[in-house]
């Protein structure tokens, strides 16, 4: 027979069948049946049973740690709370699911990284347009994007790396493989829902209701049905299925794929902008070098800037001007905490006492920062300075104690003097001994009983005690409570009242503090828009200060960025490598690319620095287009629309693709999508196949980029195929460069300097020596190389003529050949084409007899 409590559990479980349900019972969250088995196995809890029902539990006060462990393993967790006060209810306490927690909806979790967004994404397709919406619940950042090509959508997902993705069943069946492939790069949870949830009309209604507006035009979403469908479906899912409050999500921003420099997944990986290609985390990445931010808001914004370089010269120049001005000043932002995430907790009713204190202390710094920035004249600093408004810190800091408790209801939350009743209750709770002494003195004076005493025991409560000898002096208003061997114990109405107040004062004080806390939290929430705006201003100021700090410390310079076709870098340096080896050890190099010098073919041995060089050019370009200063003596960069890279060789076993297939797929993507404003990095194209095939493919790729209209991208082509150096003589725009190598009696020395000219040596055996191959193996390789060089022809052997199926001496063959040569297929009408085909068929028939 199901008990009322288990019936309540079953009702909650039906609301979240695919989540692990934590059911509040007193001071514990309990799990039952299969949920208990899974939780016990996943995080090592002891599995018990009651009345044959498997169960396990976690303490309420430590539940966050256990929930984090479950979320980290990809589970969703439903929280069922007691929604009534157990002390005020007779019988079964009401319980309801108050929220569901998943990787994309965590709020106060150790799984969150201060300087990374935690995005929940939604993707859909309306007609031929792909829609993307991403929401960081912890900050309220809500963005949309529309893409014509699926590749644009996939690349943006790679940049944002959401921890959870929502899509429709139809979208999954059509494009699920592409979305699933993303899981090879990072971990996320995929949620599939019915197609009707992504209907643009329904989605529009949800968004209008949420933002309380008549139109979404002011958000830049006019006519963007795919974006609206994705955003509305996401808000509906989070509100209806995840039971989330989104009051703090105050706006939505429509981004454009054409508004930022495009970086595809290969380029993000190869350039190691924010994720290391060889290690977990950010070690030796560009963001690790750039991030000197003092606040989480600044760290998150800087990461966004790095993955979304600008295409607006005006916006680039505004950042440059701010950085130049900052380098001459010093301002501290160290005391400002994560205002965005703190305000989110306030607006969503998750904030605890220490969250409010941190918010108050941070907000109090805003006027100080505003004053410190008063000398600044650059447009971005001035704009953000005006947003540094503090509407609430005085209220918070004057209300809360300096060290409030971790949770509501633990006492000592508000200062004395905030509320008269609270002060009175505290006096009763703290000063009961003093009151008893005063009351005892007064009673002795009133009764004349010098030995009368007022006392307290846990078993008996408060009492007045007098000896039997003094019993005739006891006033009639005293009520006898207990007879002792040598005396009597009494109580009065006044003492009864005090007893009631004293015994309940602490509990009532905590309840009153909870009520006052909710009032304060609601008051702060009314200033959400002002504080979110201030937080964004702090973030932008912090990101600019970070770039200025790095520029000053690393001796970077302000580049010229314009609409020209130039890419001129003098004394360029790889920012990450230089930070590791030191300025004194890094060899700077120049880069000169233009319409006349469009493709740099860089030859030289492996390990000589070709890959480092071509990467450094791309990193300098990206830094320039996020508005940063760059590691160079000087730089002039014409605006770049896309950066493509084909660097390194590796099998993609997870997708069942060989090294060569990966190489060709990435190369094909470049050739299809590059423009004359793109920057292309090619490293060792063709090495995944045989030598002649590799040379042929590499030549064809270079020729395509040099000669195809609207595809003539600025290209850095690193190769060990010295045969490709002939490109310079045969194709306009190709220029040979090589990595300088000094040959000595002991071997070779890499000079790390890029110089004009090509090389006709691979230095492979020298590199093998440097790599530490055994001496015996090196000797054998040298012997084999001499034999091969002696026997190998200087030029590939001339191929035998292919056998012809047709008699070439025949007059009909000559007529057939002439007819084929003279036919202009582009200008033939359909009727002329049919007549031509009929004539060719007749000629061929005559030849074949």
MARVEX-392140 format. One record per residue (C-alpha): x, z, y. Coordinates in steps of 0.5 Angstrom, whole numbers, padded with zeros to 4 digits, always signed. Each point is the difference from the previous one (the first is absolute). Layout:
BEGIN
XZY
...
***
This chain:
BEGIN
+0000+0000+0000
+0003-0002+0007
+0000+0006+0005
-0002-0001+0007
+0007+0000+0002
+0002-0005-0005
-0006-0004+0002
+0003+0000+0007
+0007-0002-0002
-0003-0006-0004
-0004-0002+0007
+0006+0000+0004
+0004-0004-0006
-0005-0006+0001
+0001-0001+0007
+0008-0001-0002
+0000-0002-0007
+0007-0004+0001
+0003+0006+0003
+0003+0007-0002
-0005+0005+0002
+0003+0007+0003
-0006+0005+0000
+0000+0006+0004
-0001+0007-0004
+0002+0006+0005
+0007-0001+0001
+0001-0005-0005
-0001-0008-0001
-0002-0001-0007
+0000-0007-0004
-0004-0001-0006
+0000-0004-0006
+0004-0007+0000
+0002+0002+0008
+0003+0006-0003
+0004-0003-0005
+0003-0005+0004
+0002+0005+0006
+0003+0004-0006
+0004-0006-0002
+0002-0003+0006
+0002+0007+0004
+0001+0005-0006
-0005+0004+0001
-0003+0005-0006
-0006-0003-0003
-0005+0005-0002
-0007+0000-0003
-0006+0004+0002
-0006-0001-0005
+0003-0006-0003
+0001-0003+0007
+0007-0002+0002
+0002+0002+0007
+0006+0002+0004
+0001+0002+0007
+0004+0001+0006
+0000+0005+0006
-0003-0002+0006
+0005+0003+0005
+0005-0005-0004
-0004-0006-0002
+0003-0005+0005
+0006+0000-0004
-0003-0001-0006
-0005-0006+0003
+0007-0003+0003
+0002+0000-0007
-0006-0004-0003
+0000-0005+0006
+0007-0001-0001
-0002-0003-0007
-0005-0004+0003
-0006+0004-0002
-0006+0001+0005
-0002+0007+0001
-0007+0003+0002
-0001+0006+0003
-0006+0004-0001
-0001+0006+0004
-0004+0006+0001
-0005-0002+0006
-0003+0007+0000
+0003+0007+0001
+0000+0003-0006
-0002+0007+0003
-0006-0002+0003
-0003-0004-0006
-0003+0004-0006
+0001-0005-0006
+0003-0006-0001
+0004-0003+0006
-0001-0007+0003
+0006-0004-0001
+0001-0008+0002
+0006-0005+0000
+0002+0001+0007
+0006-0005+0000
+0004-0005-0005
+0007+0000+0000
+0004-0007-0002
+0007-0003+0002
-0003-0003+0006
-0004+0006+0003
+0005+0006-0001
+0000+0004+0007
+0004+0006+0000
+0004-0001-0006
+0008+0000-0002
-0001-0007-0002
+0000-0003+0007
+0006-0002+0004
+0000+0002+0007
+0003-0007+0002
-0004-0004-0004
-0007-0002+0000
-0005+0001-0006
-0004-0006+0000
-0007-0001-0004
-0001-0008+0000
-0006-0004-0001
+0001-0008-0001
-0005-0005-0001
-0002-0008+0001
-0005-0003+0004
+0000-0007-0001
+0007-0002+0001
+0002+0005+0004
+0004+0007-0003
-0002+0006+0003
+0004+0007+0000
-0002+0006+0003
+0005+0006+0000
-0002+0008+0002
+0005+0006+0000
-0005+0005-0001
+0006+0005+0002
+0001-0003+0007
-0007-0004+0001
+0004-0006+0001
-0005-0006-0002
+0003-0007+0000
-0003-0007-0002
+0003-0007-0002
-0002-0007-0002
+0004-0005-0003
-0001-0007-0002
+0005+0000-0006
+0000+0005-0005
+0007+0001+0000
-0001+0003+0007
-0004+0005-0002
+0005+0002-0006
+0006+0000+0005
-0004+0005+0005
-0002+0004-0006
+0007+0000-0002
+0002+0003+0007
-0005+0005+0000
+0000+0002-0007
-0007+0004+0000
+0000+0005-0006
-0007-0002-0001
-0004-0007+0000
-0007-0001+0000
-0003-0007-0002
-0006-0003-0003
-0001-0002-0008
+0000-0008+0002
+0006+0001+0004
+0004+0003-0005
-0002-0005-0005
+0002-0006+0005
+0006+0004+0003
+0002+0006-0005
+0006-0003-0003
+0003+0000+0007
-0002+0007+0002
+0002+0002-0006
+0007-0003+0001
+0001+0005+0006
+0000+0006-0005
+0007-0002-0002
+0003+0001+0007
-0004+0007+0001
-0005+0005-0003
-0007-0001+0002
-0007+0001-0003
-0005-0006+0000
-0008+0002+0001
-0005-0006-0002
-0007+0000+0003
-0006-0004+0000
+0000-0007+0004
-0006+0002+0004
+0004+0006+0003
+0004-0005+0004
-0005-0004+0003
+0001-0001+0008
-0007+0002+0002
+0000+0006-0004
+0008+0002+0002
-0002-0002+0008
-0006+0005+0000
+0005+0006-0003
+0005-0002+0005
-0005+0000+0006
-0003+0007-0003
+0007+0003-0001
+0003-0002+0007
-0007+0001+0004
+0000-0007+0003
-0004-0006+0001
+0005-0005-0001
+0007+0000-0003
+0003-0005+0005
+0003+0005+0004
+0005+0001-0006
+0002-0007-0001
-0004-0001-0006
-0005-0005+0003
-0001-0006-0005
+0004+0003-0005
-0004+0001-0006
+0005+0001-0005
+0003+0006+0004
-0007+0003+0001
-0002-0001-0008
+0007+0004-0002
+0000+0005+0006
-0008+0002-0001
+0001+0000-0008
+0006+0005+0001
-0004+0004+0004
-0006+0000-0004
+0004+0002-0006
+0004+0006+0003
-0007+0003+0003
-0004-0001-0006
+0004+0000-0006
+0006+0004+0002
-0005+0005+0004
+0005+0000+0006
-0001+0001+0007
+0003-0005+0005
-0002+0003+0007
+0007-0001+0002
+0000-0007-0001
-0001-0002+0007
+0002-0008+0000
+0002-0006-0004
+0005-0005+0002
+0000-0007-0002
+0007-0003-0001
+0002-0007-0001
+0005-0003-0005
+0002-0005+0005
+0002+0006+0005
+0006+0002-0004
+0006-0003-0003
-0001-0001-0007
+0004+0004-0005
-0002-0002-0008
+0001+0005-0005
+0007-0003-0002
+0002+0000+0007
-0002+0008+0000
+0004+0001-0006
+0006-0004+0001
+0001+0003+0007
-0002+0007-0002
-0003+0002+0006
-0004+0006-0002
+0001+0000-0008
+0006+0000-0003
+0001-0006-0005
+0005+0004-0005
-0002+0007+0001
-0007+0004+0001
-0001+0002+0007
+0003-0002+0007
+0007+0001-0001
+0004-0006+0003
-0006-0003+0003
-0001-0002+0007
-0005+0005+0001
+0004+0006-0002
+0005-0003+0005
-0005-0001+0006
-0004+0007-0001
+0002+0005+0005
-0007+0002+0002
-0002+0007+0001
-0007-0001-0002
-0004-0002-0006
-0004-0005+0005
+0006-0003+0002
+0003-0001-0007
-0006-0003-0002
-0001-0005+0006
+0008-0002-0001
-0001-0002-0007
-0006-0004+0002
+0004-0004+0005
+0006-0001-0004
-0005-0004-0005
-0004-0003+0005
+0005-0003+0005
-0003-0003+0006
-0001-0007+0002
-0002+0001+0007
+0006+0000+0005
-0003+0004+0005
-0002+0006-0005
+0008-0001-0002
+0002+0001+0007
-0004+0006+0002
+0003+0003-0006
+0007-0002+0002
-0001+0003+0007
-0002+0006-0003
+0006+0001-0004
+0004-0002+0005
-0003+0005+0005
+0000+0006-0006
+0008-0001-0001
+0001+0003+0007
-0004+0006-0001
-0001+0006-0005
-0007+0003-0002
-0002+0004-0006
-0006-0001-0004
+0002+0005-0006
-0006+0005+0001
-0005-0005-0001
-0003+0000-0007
-0005-0005-0003
-0006+0000+0005
-0003-0006-0004
-0001+0004-0006
-0001+0006+0003
-0006-0003+0004
-0002-0003-0007
-0001+0007-0003
-0004+0002+0006
-0005-0005+0000
-0001+0000-0007
+0000+0007-0001
+0006+0001-0004
+0004+0004+0005
+0002+0007-0001
+0003+0005+0005
+0007-0002+0000
-0002-0007+0001
-0004+0002+0006
+0006+0004+0003
+0005-0006-0002
-0005-0005+0004
+0000+0005+0006
+0008+0001+0000
+0001-0008+0000
-0006-0001+0005
+0004+0005+0005
+0006-0005+0000
-0004-0006+0002
+0000+0002+0008
+0008+0002-0001
+0001-0007-0003
-0004-0003+0005
+0004+0003+0006
+0007-0001-0004
-0002-0008+0000
-0002+0000+0008
+0007-0003+0002
-0002-0006-0005
-0002-0007+0003
+0000-0004-0006
-0008-0003-0002
+0000+0003-0007
+0002+0007+0002
-0004+0000+0006
-0006-0002-0004
+0001+0005-0005
+0002+0006+0005
-0007-0001+0003
-0003+0002-0007
+0003+0006-0001
-0006+0005+0001
-0001+0007-0002
-0007+0002+0000
+0000+0006-0005
+0007+0003-0001
-0002+0006+0005
-0006+0001-0004
+0003+0000-0007
+0006+0004+0002
-0004+0005+0004
-0005+0001-0006
+0005+0000-0006
+0005+0006-0002
+0007-0003+0000
+0000+0001-0008
-0007-0002-0003
-0001+0001-0007
+0000-0006-0005
-0007-0001-0001
-0007+0002+0004
-0002+0007-0002
+0006+0003-0001
+0000+0004+0006
+0004+0001+0007
-0002-0007+0002
-0002+0001+0007
+0004+0004+0005
-0003+0006+0003
-0005+0000+0006
-0003-0007-0002
-0007+0003-0003
-0002+0007+0002
-0004+0001-0007
+0007-0003-0004
+0004+0006+0004
-0005+0005-0001
+0000-0002-0008
+0007+0000+0000
+0000+0007+0004
-0004+0003-0006
+0004-0003-0005
+0007+0002+0003
-0002+0006+0003
-0004+0004-0005
+0005+0006-0001
+0000+0000+0008
-0008+0000+0001
+0000+0005-0006
+0005+0005+0004
-0004-0001+0006
-0007+0002-0003
+0003+0006-0004
+0002+0003+0007
-0007-0001+0003
-0003+0003-0006
+0004+0006+0000
-0001+0001+0007
-0008-0001-0001
-0001+0004-0006
+0006+0005+0002
+0002-0001-0008
+0008+0000+0001
+0001-0002-0007
-0005-0006+0000
+0003-0006-0002
-0002-0007-0001
+0003-0004-0006
-0001-0006-0004
+0001-0002-0008
-0001-0007-0003
-0005+0004-0005
-0004+0004+0005
+0001-0004+0007
+0000+0004+0006
-0002+0007+0001
+0000+0006+0004
+0003+0007-0004
-0001+0007+0002
+0001+0007-0004
-0006+0004-0003
+0002+0005+0005
-0002-0004+0006
-0006-0003-0003
-0005+0003+0005
+0003-0003+0005
-0001-0007-0002
-0005-0004+0004
-0007-0002-0003
+0002-0007+0001
+0005+0000-0005
-0002-0003-0007
+0003+0004-0006
+0004-0005-0004
+0004+0004-0005
+0001+0007-0002
+0007+0002-0002
+0003+0007-0003
+0002+0002+0007
-0004-0004+0005
-0005-0005+0002
+0000-0007+0002
-0005-0004+0005
-0001-0006+0003
-0003-0002+0007
-0004-0006+0002
+0006-0001+0005
+0005+0000-0006
-0005-0004-0004
+0000-0006+0005
+0008+0001+0001
+0001-0001-0008
-0005-0006+0000
+0004-0003+0006
+0007+0002-0003
-0001-0002-0007
-0003-0007+0002
+0004-0001+0006
+0006-0004-0003
-0004-0004-0004
-0005-0002+0007
+0007-0001+0004
+0002-0005-0005
-0007-0003+0000
+0000+0000+0008
+0007-0003+0000
-0002-0006-0005
-0006-0001+0005
+0004+0000+0006
+0005-0005-0003
-0005-0005-0002
-0002+0000+0008
+0007-0001+0002
+0001-0005-0005
-0006-0004+0002
+0002+0001+0008
+0007-0003-0002
-0004-0006-0004
-0003-0002+0007
+0007-0002+0002
+0001-0004-0005
+0001-0007+0003
+0004+0003+0006
+0005+0004-0005
+0000-0006-0005
+0002-0005+0006
+0005+0005+0002
+0003+0000-0007
+0001-0007+0000
+0003+0000+0007
+0005+0005-0003
+0001-0004-0006
+0002-0006+0004
+0005+0004+0005
+0003+0003-0006
+0001-0007-0004
+0003-0003+0007
+0005+0006+0001
+0002+0000-0008
+0002-0008+0001
+0004+0002+0007
+0003+0006-0004
+0003-0005-0005
+0002-0005+0005
+0004+0005+0004
+0003+0003-0006
+0002-0007-0004
+0002-0004+0006
-0006-0005+0000
-0001-0005+0005
-0007-0003+0003
-0001-0007-0002
-0003-0005+0003
-0007-0002-0003
-0003-0007+0002
-0004-0006-0002
+0007-0004-0001
+0002-0003-0006
+0007+0004+0000
+0002+0005-0005
+0007+0002+0003
+0003+0007-0002
+0007+0002+0002
+0003+0006-0003
-0006+0001-0005
+0001+0006-0005
-0004+0002-0006
-0004+0006+0003
+0000+0004-0007
+0007-0002-0003
+0003+0002+0007
-0003+0007+0000
+0003+0001-0007
+0007-0003+0000
+0001+0002+0008
+0000-0005+0006
+0008+0000-0001
-0001-0003-0007
-0005-0005+0001
+0002-0007+0002
-0005-0003+0005
-0002-0008+0000
-0003-0005+0004
-0006-0004-0001
-0002-0007+0003
-0006-0003-0002
-0004-0005+0004
-0004-0007-0001
+0007-0003+0000
+0003+0005-0005
-0006+0002-0004
+0003+0001-0007
+0006+0004-0001
+0003-0001-0007
+0004+0006-0001
+0005-0001-0006
+0005+0006-0003
+0001+0004-0006
-0005+0005-0002
+0001+0007+0003
+0003-0003+0006
-0006+0002+0004
-0004-0006+0000
-0006+0004-0001
+0001+0005+0005
+0001-0005+0005
-0006-0004-0001
-0004+0007+0000
+0003+0002+0006
-0003-0006+0004
-0007+0002-0003
+0001+0007+0002
+0002-0001+0007
-0006-0005+0001
-0005+0005-0002
+0003+0005+0004
+0000-0004+0006
-0007-0002-0001
-0003+0007-0001
+0003+0001+0007
+0006+0004-0002
+0008-0001+0002
+0004-0003-0005
+0007+0001-0004
+0004-0006+0004
+0004-0001+0006
-0005-0005+0002
-0006-0003-0002
-0005-0006+0002
-0006-0001-0005
-0006-0005+0001
-0006+0003-0003
-0001+0000-0008
-0006-0001-0003
+0002+0001-0007
+0006+0003-0004
+0000-0002-0007
+0006+0002-0005
+0002-0002-0007
+0005+0005-0002
+0003+0002-0006
-0002-0002-0007
-0004+0005-0005
-0005-0001-0006
-0007+0002+0002
-0002+0003-0007
-0006+0003+0002
-0003-0007+0002
+0003-0003-0006
+0005-0005+0005
+0007-0002-0001
+0005+0001+0005
+0000-0008+0001
-0008+0000+0001
+0000+0006+0005
+0006-0004+0004
-0004-0006+0000
-0007+0003+0002
+0003+0004+0006
+0003-0007+0002
-0006-0004-0001
-0003+0005+0005
+0005-0001+0005
-0001-0007+0000
-0007+0000+0000
-0001+0005+0006
+0006+0000+0004
+0000-0003+0007
+0005-0003+0005
-0001+0007+0003
+0002+0004-0006
+0006+0003-0003
+0002-0001-0007
+0005+0004-0004
+0003-0004-0006
+0005+0003-0005
+0002-0003-0006
-0005-0005-0001
+0000-0003-0007
+0004+0005-0003
-0005+0001-0005
+0001-0006-0004
+0005-0005-0002
+0006-0002+0005
-0003-0007+0001
-0007+0002+0000
+0002+0005+0005
+0004-0004+0005
-0006-0005+0000
-0005+0005+0002
+0004+0003+0005
+0002-0007+0003
-0008-0002+0000
-0002+0007+0003
+0005-0001+0006
-0002-0007+0001
-0007+0002+0000
+0001+0005+0005
+0005-0004+0004
-0005-0007+0000
-0007+0002-0001
-0004+0000+0007
-0003+0007+0002
+0004+0003-0006
+0007+0000+0004
+0001+0008+0000
+0007+0003+0002
+0003+0001-0007
+0006+0004-0002
+0002-0003-0007
+0005+0004-0004
+0003-0003-0006
+0005+0000-0005
-0001-0008-0001
+0006-0003+0004
-0003-0007-0002
-0006+0002+0006
+0005-0001+0005
-0001-0007+0000
-0007+0001+0004
+0004+0001+0006
+0002-0007+0000
-0006-0003-0003
-0006+0004+0004
+0000+0001+0007
-0001+0008+0002
+0004+0002-0006
+0006+0004+0002
+0005+0003-0005
+0003+0007+0000
+0004+0004-0004
+0002+0007-0001
+0007+0001+0001
+0005+0002-0006
+0007+0001+0000
+0004-0002-0006
+0006+0005-0002
+0005+0000-0006
-0004+0006-0002
-0007-0004+0000
-0005-0001+0006
-0002+0005+0006
-0007-0001+0003
+0000+0000+0007
-0007+0000+0001
+0000-0005+0006
-0005-0006+0001
+0004-0006+0002
-0001-0008+0001
+0001-0004-0006
-0001+0000-0008
+0004+0002-0006
+0001-0004-0006
+0002+0006-0004
-0005+0006-0004
+0005+0005-0001
-0004+0002-0006
+0006+0003-0004
+0003+0004+0006
-0007+0003+0001
+0000+0002-0007
+0007+0003+0001
-0003+0004+0005
-0005+0002-0004
+0004+0003-0005
+0000-0005-0006
+0005+0002-0005
+0007-0004+0001
-0001-0003-0007
-0006-0003+0002
+0002-0003+0007
+0006-0003-0003
-0004-0004-0005
-0005-0002+0006
+0006-0003+0003
+0002-0004-0006
-0007-0002-0001
-0001-0002+0008
+0007-0004-0001
-0003-0004-0006
-0007-0002+0003
+0003-0002+0007
+0005-0005-0004
-0005-0003-0004
-0006+0000+0005
-0002-0006+0003
+0001+0000+0008
-0007-0003+0001
-0006+0001-0005
+0000-0006-0005
-0004-0006+0002
-0006-0001-0004
-0001-0005-0005
-0006-0005+0003
-0007+0002-0003
-0002-0005-0005
-0006-0005+0003
-0006-0001-0003
-0001-0007+0003
+0005-0006+0000
+0003+0000+0007
+0002-0007+0000
-0007-0002-0001
-0003-0004+0007
-0006+0004-0001
+0004+0007+0000
+0003-0003+0007
-0007-0001+0002
-0002+0007-0002
+0006+0003+0003
-0001-0003+0007
-0008+0001+0000
+0002+0008-0001
+0005+0000+0005
-0005-0004+0005
-0006+0004-0001
-0002+0005+0006
-0004+0005-0004
-0001+0004+0006
-0004-0006+0003
-0004-0003-0006
-0007+0000+0001
-0004+0002-0007
-0002-0007-0001
+0008-0003+0001
+0002+0006-0004
-0004-0002-0006
+0002-0007+0001
+0007+0002+0000
+0000+0004-0006
-0004-0006-0004
+0006-0005+0002
+0005+0005-0002
-0003+0001-0007
+0000-0007-0001
+0007-0001+0001
+0002+0006-0004
-0005-0003-0006
+0004-0007+0001
+0007+0004-0001
-0002+0004-0006
-0003-0006-0003
***
